[in-house]
């Protein structure tokens, strides 16, 4: 969190130093290829379902960030769906 513009700019500069983004040009970009890649990367933590609503989470907790009852996760999903 930054309190000034200078602090925010410093935080962005630090993020740019840390984050490395690579692009593979030969890779097919589709929702299915993204989903398959996510399933591989998340292993058993997340199935990267077509619809992320917590219904098929292996841990029983909705969503990657869902904790407790998962009510906040479900409410966020419902809100996002209403927004769409």
Secondary structure, DSSP 4 states (H G I P E B T S, - for coil): --SSHHHHHHHHHHHHHH------TTS--SHHHHHHHHHHHHTTS----SS-SSTT-TTSSSSTT--TT-HHHHHHHHHHHHH-
